[in-house]
Amino acid sequence: MASSGFLVALLAGLALLLTGPGYRLRWWELRPAFTILRWAAYGGLAAAALSLLGAMLARPGGSRRGFPLTLVGLVIGLVVVGIPWQWGRTAQQVPPIHDITTDTETPPTFVAILPLRADAPNPAEYGGPELAAQQRAGYPDLGPLLLRTQPPQAFERALAAAYAMGWEIVATAPAEGRIEATATTFWFGFKDDIVVRVTPADGGSRIDVRSVSRVGRGDVGTNAQRIKAYLARIAHSESS
């Protein structure tokens, strides 16, 4: 029983580890990747149950051996279950959208990135009032960043922050105050495109950002988190 739970835990953990890299390497498409992820979670649950039963049978002082192995299997199984569960929980707490911007009235638009999104399932055009309403409900605190510095200096800070975020810079247009970049997510390697707009405002500058996923109906909050982290980095650079 101890070895059974441990073995199932290892197989479930391996399946979990391969979901993202397998998609990045084009071993399978997105839907099969999520199917593997779901079955990995089921395997983790089974491993945890088997390991718990094995721990009861092989407890210290008993006649059977393998208690440490059951504990390892239990931990691995719970981790394999916990990661997809946390993703699912987060997905339920945020709106099922993939296009986030600090300006829902006049969102920044892509120019240089448009050819890169030609085959993307998600369009580059903004979704309009309905999308804006969903974003405001899910991320009411998301808005532009106002700086005391003039647009040329603000643009340089915005560009430096984009590099610091690890984004691939696709285009810069200082005269237009526009930066276009692409971010690649760690696990699945999803491509999300970003456009930054720097404009004059109240004697200083205003920075607006838009981040759009190429695939997926929802982004599990990734684009909003990215924008917040980016603007926080710029704000910190001004205060330091």
C-alpha contacts under 8 A as a table, 3 or more apart, distances in Angstrom:
res1	aa1	res2	aa2	distance
1	M	4	S	5.02
1	M	5	G	6.32
1	M	50	L	6.71
1	M	51	S	7.21
1	M	53	L	7.50
1	M	54	G	5.04
2	A	5	G	5.53
2	A	6	F	6.36
2	A	50	L	7.43
2	A	51	S	5.93
2	A	54	G	4.77
2	A	55	A	7.01
2	A	58	A	7.59
2	A	66	G	5.71
2	A	67	F	7.03
2	A	69	L	6.12
2	A	70	T	4.99
2	A	73	G	7.99
3	S	6	F	5.04
3	S	7	L	5.97
3	S	66	G	7.48
3	S	69	L	6.90
3	S	70	T	7.30
4	S	7	L	5.16
4	S	8	V	6.18
4	S	47	A	7.87
4	S	50	L	7.07
4	S	51	S	7.71
5	G	8	V	5.23
5	G	9	A	6.08
5	G	46	A	7.67
5	G	47	A	4.66
5	G	48	A	6.85
5	G	49	A	7.60
5	G	50	L	4.72
5	G	51	S	4.58
5	G	54	G	7.42
5	G	70	T	6.68
5	G	73	G	5.71
5	G	74	L	7.53
6	F	9	A	5.04
6	F	10	L	6.25
6	F	47	A	6.76
6	F	51	S	6.74
6	F	69	L	6.49
6	F	70	T	6.33
6	F	72	V	6.90
6	F	73	G	4.15
6	F	74	L	7.57
7	L	10	L	5.13
7	L	11	L	6.32
7	L	47	A	7.88
7	L	73	G	7.60
8	V	11	L	5.14
8	V	12	A	6.07
8	V	43	G	6.57
8	V	44	G	7.34
8	V	46	A	7.47
8	V	47	A	5.24
8	V	73	G	7.95
9	A	12	A	5.11
9	A	13	G	5.96
9	A	43	G	6.91
9	A	44	G	5.69
9	A	47	A	4.93
9	A	48	A	7.42
9	A	73	G	5.51
9	A	74	L	7.63
9	A	76	I	5.82
9	A	77	G	5.12
9	A	80	V	7.96
10	L	13	G	5.04
10	L	14	L	6.07
10	L	73	G	7.65
10	L	76	I	7.39
11	L	14	L	5.09
11	L	15	A	6.22
11	L	43	G	7.75
12	A	15	A	5.11
12	A	16	L	6.23
12	A	39	W	7.89
12	A	40	A	4.71
12	A	41	A	7.09
12	A	43	G	5.12
12	A	44	G	5.52
12	A	47	A	8.00
12	A	77	G	7.48
12	A	80	V	6.86
13	G	16	L	5.05
13	G	17	L	6.15
13	G	40	A	6.95
13	G	44	G	7.29
13	G	76	I	7.00
13	G	77	G	7.50
13	G	80	V	5.87
14	L	17	L	5.07
14	L	18	L	6.20
15	A	18	L	5.22
15	A	19	T	6.39
15	A	36	I	6.68
15	A	37	L	7.09
15	A	40	A	5.66
16	L	19	T	5.55
16	L	36	I	7.37
16	L	37	L	5.73
16	L	40	A	5.61
16	L	41	A	7.79
16	L	80	V	6.85
17	L	20	G	6.95
17	L	21	P	7.48
18	L	21	P	5.41
18	L	22	G	5.41
19	T	22	G	5.35
19	T	23	Y	6.37
19	T	33	A	5.24
19	T	34	F	7.34
19	T	36	I	6.48
19	T	37	L	6.20
19	T	188	F	7.62
20	G	23	Y	5.24
20	G	24	R	6.29
20	G	33	A	7.17
20	G	187	W	5.05
20	G	188	F	4.10
20	G	189	G	7.35
21	P	24	R	4.92
21	P	25	L	6.05
21	P	187	W	6.74
21	P	188	F	6.26
21	P	189	G	7.90
22	G	25	L	5.13
22	G	26	R	6.09
22	G	27	W	5.08
22	G	28	W	6.33
22	G	33	A	7.58
23	Y	26	R	4.91
23	Y	27	W	5.88
23	Y	28	W	5.46
23	Y	29	E	5.99
23	Y	30	L	6.51
23	Y	33	A	6.47
23	Y	188	F	6.25
23	Y	189	G	7.89
24	R	27	W	7.71
24	R	188	F	5.89
24	R	189	G	5.68
26	R	29	E	6.62
28	W	32	P	6.21
28	W	33	A	6.49
29	E	32	P	5.71
29	E	33	A	6.27
30	L	33	A	4.98
30	L	34	F	6.39
31	R	34	F	5.28
31	R	35	T	6.28
32	P	35	T	4.83
32	P	36	I	6.13
33	A	36	I	5.17
33	A	37	L	6.22
34	F	37	L	4.81
34	F	38	R	6.13
35	T	38	R	5.11
35	T	39	W	6.30
36	I	39	W	5.16
36	I	40	A	5.97
37	L	40	A	5.03
37	L	41	A	6.38
37	L	84	P	7.25
38	R	41	A	5.18
38	R	42	Y	6.47
38	R	84	P	7.52
39	W	42	Y	4.88
39	W	43	G	6.06
40	A	43	G	4.93
40	A	44	G	6.08
40	A	80	V	6.94
40	A	81	V	7.68
41	A	44	G	4.94
41	A	45	L	6.21
41	A	80	V	5.76
41	A	81	V	4.60
41	A	82	G	7.97
41	A	84	P	6.72
42	Y	45	L	5.10
42	Y	46	A	6.26
42	Y	81	V	7.25
43	G	46	A	5.04
43	G	47	A	6.01
43	G	77	G	7.56
44	G	47	A	4.95
44	G	48	A	6.10
44	G	76	I	7.33
44	G	77	G	4.03
44	G	78	L	6.31
44	G	79	V	7.63
44	G	80	V	5.17
44	G	81	V	5.31
45	L	48	A	5.13
45	L	49	A	6.28
45	L	77	G	6.00
45	L	78	L	6.84
45	L	80	V	7.88
45	L	81	V	6.05
46	A	49	A	5.11
46	A	50	L	6.12
46	A	77	G	7.59
47	A	50	L	5.13
47	A	51	S	5.90
47	A	73	G	6.54
47	A	74	L	6.65
47	A	77	G	5.25
48	A	51	S	5.10
48	A	52	L	5.98
48	A	73	G	6.59
48	A	74	L	4.51
48	A	75	V	7.39
48	A	76	I	7.74
48	A	77	G	4.77
48	A	78	L	6.12
49	A	52	L	5.15
49	A	53	L	6.23
49	A	74	L	7.59
50	L	53	L	5.16
50	L	54	G	6.01
51	S	54	G	4.83
51	S	55	A	5.97
51	S	70	T	4.68
51	S	71	L	6.79
51	S	73	G	5.66
51	S	74	L	5.17
52	L	55	A	5.03
52	L	56	M	6.40
52	L	70	T	6.83
52	L	71	L	7.70
52	L	74	L	6.39
53	L	56	M	5.19
53	L	57	L	6.42
54	G	57	L	5.08
54	G	58	A	5.89
54	G	67	F	7.37
54	G	70	T	5.97
55	A	58	A	5.04
55	A	59	R	5.44
55	A	66	G	7.89
55	A	67	F	5.46
55	A	70	T	5.40
55	A	71	L	6.91
56	M	59	R	5.40
57	L	62	G	7.45
57	L	64	R	6.89
58	A	62	G	5.98
58	A	63	S	7.15
58	A	64	R	4.86
58	A	65	R	5.40
58	A	66	G	6.02
58	A	67	F	5.08
59	R	62	G	5.61
59	R	64	R	7.65
59	R	65	R	7.87
59	R	67	F	5.69
60	P	67	F	6.82
62	G	65	R	7.70
66	G	69	L	5.23
66	G	70	T	6.44
67	F	70	T	5.20
67	F	71	L	6.54
68	P	71	L	5.16
68	P	72	V	6.43
69	L	72	V	5.19
69	L	73	G	6.21
70	T	73	G	5.01
70	T	74	L	6.01
71	L	74	L	5.00
71	L	75	V	6.21
72	V	75	V	5.21
72	V	76	I	6.19
73	G	76	I	5.20
73	G	77	G	5.95
74	L	77	G	5.12
74	L	78	L	6.15
75	V	78	L	5.24
75	V	79	V	6.22
76	I	79	V	5.14
76	I	80	V	6.16
77	G	80	V	5.14
77	G	81	V	6.25
78	L	81	V	5.08
78	L	82	G	5.81
79	V	82	G	4.89
79	V	83	I	6.22
80	V	83	I	5.87
80	V	84	P	7.30
81	V	84	P	6.07
81	V	85	W	6.23
82	G	85	W	4.99
82	G	86	Q	5.98
83	I	86	Q	5.23
83	I	87	W	6.38
84	P	87	W	5.02
84	P	88	G	6.10
85	W	88	G	5.08
85	W	89	R	6.06
86	Q	89	R	4.99
86	Q	90	T	6.12
87	W	90	T	5.18
87	W	91	A	6.16
87	W	220	V	7.35
88	G	91	A	5.02
88	G	92	Q	6.36
89	R	92	Q	5.25
89	R	93	Q	6.56
90	T	93	Q	5.14
90	T	94	V	6.61
90	T	220	V	6.18
90	T	221	G	7.66
91	A	94	V	5.61
91	A	95	P	7.57
91	A	96	P	7.35
91	A	218	G	7.72
91	A	219	D	7.83
91	A	220	V	4.71
91	A	221	G	7.38
92	Q	95	P	7.51
94	V	138	G	5.73
94	V	220	V	6.56
94	V	221	G	6.22
95	P	134	Q	6.37
95	P	135	Q	7.02
95	P	137	A	7.94
95	P	138	G	5.71
95	P	218	G	7.29
95	P	221	G	7.96
96	P	217	R	6.26
96	P	218	G	4.18
96	P	219	D	6.99
96	P	220	V	7.40
97	I	100	I	7.81
97	I	131	L	7.56
97	I	134	Q	7.75
97	I	135	Q	7.79
97	I	217	R	5.87
97	I	218	G	4.40
97	I	219	D	6.37
98	H	212	V	5.79
98	H	213	S	5.49
98	H	216	G	7.11
98	H	217	R	6.12
98	H	218	G	4.99
98	H	219	D	5.07
98	H	223	N	7.04
99	D	126	Y	7.45
99	D	210	R	7.31
99	D	211	S	6.01
99	D	212	V	4.41
99	D	213	S	6.59
99	D	223	N	7.33
100	I	135	Q	6.98
100	I	210	R	5.64
100	I	211	S	5.43
100	I	212	V	6.37
100	I	223	N	6.16
100	I	224	A	6.14
101	T	104	T	6.14
101	T	107	P	6.36
101	T	108	P	7.78
101	T	143	G	7.87
101	T	208	D	7.36
101	T	209	V	5.58
101	T	210	R	4.06
101	T	211	S	6.37
101	T	224	A	7.91
101	T	227	I	7.99
102	T	107	P	7.39
102	T	142	L	5.98
102	T	143	G	4.41
102	T	144	P	5.13
102	T	208	D	5.48
102	T	209	V	5.64
102	T	210	R	6.56
103	D	106	T	5.69
103	D	107	P	4.93
103	D	108	P	7.48
103	D	143	G	6.81
103	D	144	P	6.96
103	D	208	D	6.48
103	D	209	V	7.61
103	D	210	R	7.96
104	T	107	P	5.37
104	T	128	G	7.90
104	T	129	P	7.96
104	T	132	A	5.51
105	E	132	A	7.95
107	P	126	Y	7.42
107	P	210	R	6.93
108	P	195	V	6.42
108	P	196	V	6.95
108	P	197	R	6.27
108	P	208	D	7.15
108	P	209	V	6.81
108	P	210	R	6.20
109	T	125	E	7.91
109	T	195	V	6.87
110	F	113	I	5.89
110	F	114	L	6.16
110	F	124	A	7.29
110	F	180	E	7.18
110	F	195	V	6.28
111	V	114	L	5.67
112	A	115	P	6.96
112	A	170	V	7.08
112	A	171	A	6.34
112	A	180	E	7.16
113	I	116	L	5.26
113	I	117	R	6.61
113	I	170	V	6.97
113	I	180	E	6.89
113	I	181	A	7.75
113	I	193	D	7.57
114	L	117	R	5.24
114	L	118	A	6.47
114	L	124	A	7.15
115	P	118	A	5.15
116	L	119	D	7.61
117	R	120	A	4.94
117	R	123	P	7.69
117	R	124	A	7.31
117	R	214	R	6.95
120	A	123	P	6.95
120	A	214	R	5.29
120	A	215	V	6.53
121	P	214	R	6.33
121	P	215	V	5.67
121	P	216	G	7.92
122	N	213	S	7.10
122	N	214	R	5.21
122	N	215	V	5.71
122	N	216	G	7.42
123	P	126	Y	7.86
123	P	214	R	7.62
124	A	212	V	7.56
126	Y	131	L	7.98
127	G	130	E	6.90
127	G	131	L	5.31
127	G	132	A	7.59
128	G	131	L	5.61
128	G	132	A	6.25
129	P	132	A	4.90
129	P	133	A	6.05
130	E	133	A	5.19
130	E	134	Q	6.42
131	L	134	Q	5.16
131	L	135	Q	6.27
132	A	135	Q	5.12
132	A	136	R	6.18
133	A	136	R	5.16
133	A	137	A	6.21
134	Q	137	A	5.19
134	Q	138	G	6.22
135	Q	138	G	5.09
135	Q	139	Y	5.56
135	Q	140	P	7.29
136	R	139	Y	5.24
136	R	140	P	4.67
136	R	142	L	7.96
137	A	140	P	5.90
139	Y	142	L	5.66
139	Y	224	A	7.64
142	L	224	A	7.73
142	L	228	K	7.43
143	G	208	D	7.72
144	P	206	R	6.58
144	P	207	I	5.64
144	P	208	D	5.01
144	P	209	V	7.41
145	L	206	R	5.67
145	L	207	I	5.11
145	L	208	D	6.79
145	L	231	L	6.59
145	L	235	A	7.70
146	L	201	A	7.54
146	L	204	G	7.33
146	L	205	S	5.78
146	L	206	R	4.58
146	L	207	I	6.44
147	L	150	Q	7.84
147	L	154	A	7.30
147	L	204	G	5.66
147	L	205	S	5.08
147	L	206	R	6.24
147	L	207	I	7.92
147	L	235	A	7.73
147	L	238	E	7.74
148	R	203	G	7.09
148	R	204	G	4.45
148	R	205	S	6.37
149	T	153	Q	6.22
149	T	154	A	5.96
149	T	204	G	5.02
149	T	205	S	6.16
150	Q	153	Q	5.63
150	Q	154	A	6.04
150	Q	200	P	7.11
150	Q	203	G	7.36
150	Q	204	G	4.89
150	Q	205	S	5.63
151	P	154	A	4.83
151	P	155	F	5.82
151	P	177	G	7.55
151	P	198	V	6.37
151	P	199	T	6.21
151	P	200	P	5.91
151	P	204	G	6.89
151	P	205	S	5.30
151	P	206	R	7.97
152	P	155	F	5.13
152	P	156	E	6.48
152	P	174	P	7.36
153	Q	156	E	5.17
153	Q	157	R	6.38
154	A	157	R	5.10
154	A	158	A	6.06
154	A	198	V	7.15
154	A	205	S	6.60
155	F	158	A	4.97
155	F	159	L	6.09
155	F	174	P	6.90
155	F	177	G	6.46
155	F	198	V	6.21
156	E	159	L	5.09
156	E	160	A	6.09
157	R	160	A	5.06
157	R	161	A	6.07
157	R	234	I	6.33
157	R	237	S	7.31
158	A	161	A	5.14
158	A	162	A	6.21
158	A	196	V	7.88
158	A	234	I	6.24
159	L	162	A	5.01
159	L	163	Y	6.39
159	L	179	I	7.09
160	A	163	Y	5.22
160	A	164	A	6.19
161	A	164	A	4.86
161	A	165	M	6.15
161	A	230	Y	6.70
161	A	233	R	6.30
161	A	234	I	6.03
162	A	165	M	5.14
162	A	166	G	6.83
162	A	167	W	6.01
162	A	169	I	7.63
162	A	181	A	7.87
162	A	230	Y	7.21
163	Y	166	G	5.33
163	Y	167	W	5.81
163	Y	168	E	7.49
163	Y	169	I	7.34
164	A	167	W	7.57
165	M	230	Y	7.03
166	G	183	A	7.38
167	W	181	A	6.07
167	W	182	T	5.62
167	W	183	A	4.88
167	W	184	T	7.57
168	E	181	A	5.36
168	E	182	T	5.12
168	E	183	A	6.37
169	I	172	T	7.64
169	I	179	I	7.62
169	I	180	E	6.18
169	I	181	A	4.29
169	I	182	T	6.57
170	V	179	I	7.85
170	V	180	E	5.42
170	V	181	A	4.88
170	V	182	T	7.00
171	A	179	I	5.91
171	A	180	E	5.10
171	A	181	A	6.87
172	T	178	R	5.95
172	T	179	I	4.60
172	T	180	E	6.39
173	A	176	E	5.41
173	A	177	G	5.89
173	A	178	R	5.07
173	A	179	I	6.33
174	P	177	G	4.73
174	P	178	R	6.29
174	P	179	I	7.91
175	A	178	R	7.90
176	E	198	V	7.89
177	G	196	V	7.79
177	G	197	R	5.44
177	G	198	V	4.61
177	G	199	T	6.43
178	R	195	V	6.93
178	R	196	V	5.52
178	R	197	R	4.76
178	R	198	V	6.44
179	I	195	V	5.60
179	I	196	V	4.93
179	I	197	R	6.67
180	E	193	D	7.51
180	E	194	I	5.70
180	E	195	V	4.45
180	E	196	V	6.38
181	A	193	D	5.91
181	A	194	I	5.12
181	A	195	V	6.41
182	T	191	K	6.56
182	T	192	D	5.68
182	T	193	D	4.42
182	T	194	I	5.87
183	A	191	K	5.86
183	A	192	D	5.21
183	A	193	D	6.25
183	A	194	I	7.45
184	T	189	G	5.29
184	T	190	F	5.45
184	T	191	K	4.78
184	T	192	D	6.33
185	T	188	F	6.29
185	T	189	G	4.70
185	T	190	F	5.18
185	T	191	K	6.74
185	T	192	D	7.80
186	F	189	G	5.63
186	F	190	F	7.96
190	F	213	S	7.56
190	F	214	R	7.50
190	F	215	V	7.33
191	K	213	S	6.35
191	K	214	R	5.96
191	K	215	V	7.74
192	D	211	S	6.59
192	D	212	V	5.43
192	D	213	S	4.20
192	D	214	R	5.80
192	D	223	N	7.86
193	D	211	S	5.61
193	D	212	V	5.25
193	D	213	S	6.31
193	D	214	R	7.34
194	I	209	V	7.08
194	I	210	R	5.56
194	I	211	S	4.38
194	I	212	V	6.45
195	V	209	V	5.85
195	V	210	R	5.36
195	V	211	S	6.67
196	V	207	I	7.01
196	V	208	D	5.82
196	V	209	V	4.54
196	V	210	R	6.56
197	R	207	I	5.69
197	R	208	D	5.12
197	R	209	V	6.29
198	V	205	S	6.68
198	V	206	R	5.73
198	V	207	I	4.68
198	V	208	D	6.56
199	T	205	S	5.62
199	T	206	R	5.28
199	T	207	I	6.62
200	P	203	G	6.94
200	P	204	G	5.87
200	P	205	S	4.47
200	P	206	R	6.06
201	A	204	G	5.21
201	A	205	S	4.80
201	A	206	R	5.57
202	D	205	S	7.21
209	V	227	I	6.68
210	R	227	I	7.53
211	S	223	N	5.56
211	S	224	A	7.70
211	S	226	R	7.87
211	S	227	I	7.14
212	V	223	N	6.87
213	S	216	G	7.00
213	S	219	D	7.16
213	S	223	N	7.61
216	G	219	D	6.68
218	G	221	G	7.89
219	D	222	T	5.51
219	D	223	N	6.76
221	G	224	A	5.56
221	G	225	Q	6.19
222	T	225	Q	5.20
222	T	226	R	6.08
223	N	226	R	5.01
223	N	227	I	6.26
224	A	227	I	5.19
224	A	228	K	6.22
225	Q	228	K	5.18
225	Q	229	A	6.10
226	R	229	A	5.21
226	R	230	Y	6.10
227	I	230	Y	5.08
227	I	231	L	6.14
228	K	231	L	5.30
228	K	232	A	6.03
229	A	232	A	5.11
229	A	233	R	6.21
230	Y	233	R	5.15
230	Y	234	I	6.50
231	L	234	I	5.09
231	L	235	A	6.11
232	A	235	A	5.04
232	A	236	H	6.06
233	R	236	H	5.14
233	R	237	S	6.29
234	I	237	S	5.07
234	I	238	E	6.49
235	A	238	E	5.26
235	A	239	S	6.43
236	H	239	S	5.18
236	H	240	S	6.05
237	S	240	S	5.30
